């Protein structure tokens, strides 16, 4: 899959995750803190909410982070890298 999904543009930072995922919880804490510094919009999208093709593409990479509609990170969120992306 090469196209960016429509749901990835719902906010400045979008995290694709699922309930009960400890990596997702860790990633969200970083996203919430870093995005909060610049008041950037951020949302979490559940893997259960996306279409079959997106589930197949991303299920083994969650959490997957998108910034400004483009895939940014997966599995973990690097605080410095996210901060730099939000400044740009």
C-alpha positions in Angstrom: 0.0 0.0 0.0 1.5 3.3 -1.1 -1.4 5.7 -0.7 -1.8 7.6 2.6 -5.2 6.7 4.0 -7.9 9.4 4.4 -8.0 8.9 8.2 -4.4 9.8 8.5 -5.2 13.4 7.8 -7.9 13.9 10.5 -5.4 15.8 12.8 -1.9 17.2 12.7 -0.7 14.0 14.5 -2.6 10.8 14.1 -1.7 7.5 15.9 -3.1 4.3 14.7 -3.3 1.9 17.6 -5.5 -0.6 19.4 -6.9 -1.1 22.9 -4.6 -3.0 25.2 -1.5 -2.2 23.3 1.2 -1.2 25.7 3.4 0.3 23.0 0.4 2.4 21.9 0.0 3.7 25.5 3.7 4.7 25.6 3.5 6.3 22.2 0.4 8.3 23.1 2.0 9.7 26.2 4.8 11.1 24.1 2.5 12.3 21.3 0.2 14.0 23.8 3.1 15.8 25.6 5.0 16.9 22.4 1.9 17.9 20.4 0.6 19.7 23.5 3.7 21.9 23.5 2.7 23.5 20.2 -1.0 22.9 20.6 -1.0 20.6 17.6 -4.2 18.6 17.1 -3.8 14.9 17.8 -6.1 11.9 17.7 -5.9 8.2 18.0 -7.6 6.0 15.4 -8.3 2.4 16.3 -7.1 -0.4 14.1 -10.7 -1.6 14.3 -12.0 1.6 12.6 -9.9 1.3 9.4 -10.6 -0.7 6.3 -9.3 -4.2 5.6 -6.4 -3.0 3.4 -5.2 -0.6 6.1 -5.5 -3.3 8.8 -3.4 -5.7 6.7 -0.8 -3.0 6.0 -0.4 -1.7 9.6 -1.5 -4.4 12.1 2.1 -5.6 12.8 3.5 -2.0 12.9 1.2 -0.4 15.5 1.4 2.1 16.9 1.8 3.9 13.6 2.2 7.7 13.8 1.3 10.1 11.0 2.3 13.7 10.9 0.5 16.1 8.5 -1.0 13.1 6.7 2.3 11.3 6.1 3.6 8.2 7.9 6.1 9.3 10.5 7.0 6.4 12.8 5.9 2.9 13.8 6.3 0.7 16.9 7.8 3.6 19.0 7.7 7.4 18.9 10.9 9.3 19.1 10.2 12.4 21.1 12.9 14.5 19.4 12.0 13.4 15.9 8.3 14.2 16.5 9.2 17.6 17.9 11.3 18.4 14.9 8.5 17.3 12.5 6.0 19.5 14.2 8.3 22.5 13.9 8.7 22.0 10.2 
